[in-house]
Amino acid sequence: MKCLVEVSNLFMRYHSLNGETDALVNVNFSVKKGEFFSIVGPSGCGKSTLLSLIAGLIIPSSGQVLIDGKPVLGTSEKVGYMLQKDYLFEWRNIFQNVLLGLEIRKKITEENKNYVLNLLDMYGLAEFKDKYPSQLSGGMRQRAALIRTLASKPEILLLDEAFSALDYQTRLSVADDIYSIIKRENKTAILVTHDIAESISLSDRVMVLSKRPGSVKSIHNIALSVDKKSTLSSREAPEFREYFNKIWKELDVYV
């Protein structure tokens, strides 16, 4: 399968009045088209920095990121970024919120509006399109945030702790919803999470980063004997505990 994202010899060093701080050191990995890839590691190891580099929001100190074989030199329409908070504007209704990215890019067309309406209908938010964020549950808000990200038709979705602001029960449900949407829309996803169980239950592969400065400790191919992958069914697979224990032992501190 074709590699859509390639990270080669990546270093990231921050400069401050106190000197230089290494955030990432010699990071190498690739993500295949259509893959769900997770990144776990200790707090402060550079997970979110790595997503920012892939998104083209910051430039590496050395090394490179390739998307579809081309160097990342800035932001790209091929990449959508979904953060921990939904960042829906309370003064805009849901339809206006999910159109925001297209509005910023000056791509509000009838075709794109119909595409967004279809997404809202497909994923259970059509009847709430005229409601405001405060009238929606946390899970519905996250689905709206995902649809806003999907509206610009990115090939790659970057999910930075995208479920961690939710309570545990809602988190499991929303993670399943978003996983299903990503797979149905045939997107490539890279998830940063502190939750080892979440990473195993959703992912095709899980990469473990070391403590800062972050470097790749291991990459695990996740093969679970379940008929249909979900956050709950994956946890019941006989292989789940083995993956969990391996990843837990590789982490230097609690994640």
N, C-alpha and C positions, 0 to 999 in steps of 0.2 A: 504494500500500500504506500502511496506517495506521502512523503514528509511535507507537511504544510508549514511547520515552524521548526527552524533549526537554530540552536544557540551554540556558538563556538568560541571557546577560550575567553569567556566573558569575565571581565573584571570591572568592579565598580568601587570607586574611591571617592569619599566625600571630603571636602576641604573646609576647615573651620579655623577660628582664631587659635584653637588649641592644637592645631596640626591636622594631619590626614588620618582618616578612619577608613579602613577597608570594610566594605559591606558585603561584597561578593568576590570570590577568588576562583578563577579558572573553572567556570561552570560550563558544562557541555551536556546537551541533551537534544532530542528532537521529538516532535509530536506529529503523529500521522493524521491525515485527513479523516474526519469523522470520529476521532478518538476522544474519549473523556479521560483527561490526564489530571491527576491531583498532585499538589506539592504540600508536604508537611515539614515541620521543623520547629525548633525552639523559638520563643518570642525574640524578636530582634535579629533573626538570622538572615533577613533580606528577602523574605518571600514576596512581600508587597513591592519592594524595589524591583524584583525580577519581573513582576507583571507590568510595572511602569516602563521598564526597558522594552518589553515585548510590544507594549502599546505605542512606543515611540514618544512617550511623555518626557523621558529623560534620555540622555545619550551616554553610552558606557564609556568608562575610562579607556578600555581597550577590549578587543574582541568584537564580535558582531552577532546580530540577530537577523536571520533571513525569514521572510514570509513569502511563500510560494517562489523561493529561489532568489528573491530580491532583497537587498539590505534595507533594514528599517532605518530611515533617516528622519522620521517625524511621524505624526499621527496618520492613520490610514483608515479608509472606509471599510476595509476588510476586517477590521477589529472593532468589536463592541466590548464595553467595559461596564460590568455591573458591580456596584459597591455594597458594603455591609448595610448601609442605610438606603432606603428607596429614593430619597431626595425628590419626592413628588412635591410640586408647588401647591400649597393649600388653596390658593386663590384661582387655580385652574381646575376644570373638571377632568375626569379621567381621560376622555378622548383628547382634550387639549394637551394633557400631560404626555400621553404616548406619542403625540405628533411633534413633541418639542425638538427632538434631534433632527427630524426632517425640516422643521421650520428654521433651525439654525443653519442648516446646509442649503436652505432655499430650494428644497425639493418637495414642497407641498404640491402634489399633482392629484388629479382625480384617481389615477391608477394607484398611487401610494396610499391615499386615504382609504380606498376600497380594500387594499391589502391589510391595512391596520384594522379596519372594521371586521374583516374576516378573521384576523388573529383574535380580536376581542370576543367574537362569537365562538370560535373554536375552543377557546380556553376559559369560557364561562364568565366573561366580564361584559358581554354586550349589553345586558340590561342595566349595568352600572356605569355606562359610558358618560352619562350626564350627571353622575354623582361626583362628590368632592372627596379627596383622600381621607378626610376625617370621618367619612361615612362608611369606610371600608375596613375590614379586618386586616391584621398584619400580613396574613398570608395572601390576601387579595391584592394588597399594595405591592408585595414583592412580585406577584404575577404581572401586575401592571408595569412595574419597573422593567421586567424582562421583555415584555411586549414593546416597550419604548426602545429597548436595546435592539430587538429584532426588527423594528420598523425600517431601519436603514439597510437591512439585508446584509449584515456582516457574515463573513465566513467563519470567523473565530470569536468565541465568547470568552472573556476573561472574568472570572468570578472571584472577587476578593472578599472572603468570609461572608458570602452572600446570604447565608441563612442564620448567622450567629446572633442577630438582634431579636430573633423570635424565641418564644418559649419552646420547650423541648418537643411537646406534642405537635405544635404547629410547624416546627422546624422539620420534623420527619415528613409530614404531609407535603410541605412546600418543596422540600428537596426532591421528593418523588415526582411532584408536578413538573418541576423545572427540568429534572432529568428526562422525563417523558417528552416534554416540549423540545428539548435540545435534540434528542434522538429522532423525533418525528420530523423536525425541520432539517435534519441531516447537517447539524453544525458541529464544529470542532470546539471542545471546551477545555479550558485550563482553570482548575479550581485551586485556590489557596485556602487552607483550612487548618485550624488547630485540632480538629476532631479526627482522630485516627479512624474510628469506626465509620464516620461519614465518608472519608476518603476511600476506604476499602469497599463500602457498600455501593458506591456510585461509579467507581473508576475502572477503566481498562488497565491502567498502570498508575502506580503511586511512586513519586520521587521523594526521597528523604534528604533534607539538607542538614548540614552540621550547624553547630552554634556559630555565632559571628566570629570571623567573616565566613559567610555561608559558602559551602562547597558541596558537591553532590556526594553523599555517602553511599546511596544505593538507589536502584530503580526496580520496583517489584511488578512483575506481570501478574495481574489479578485474574484468577480463573476459579469461579465459584460454581458449584454444581446446583444451580437453581433453574427452574423452568422460565421464570420471569424475574429479572433483577428489580429489586426495590430495597428501600432502606431497611425494611423489616425482614424480608425473605433472605437477603444477603447475610444478615446477622445470624440466621439459623443454619446457614451452610456449614458443613463440617470443616471446611478449610478456613473459615473466617477467623477462628481463634488463633490458628497458626500464623496467619498473616499479621494479626494484631500484635501477637507477642514478639514477632520478629521486628516489626517497625518500632514498637515500644522500646525494645532493648537498644535499638540504634540511635535513639534520641538521647542527647547529652543531659537534658533537663526536661522537666515537665513541659508539655506543649499546651 
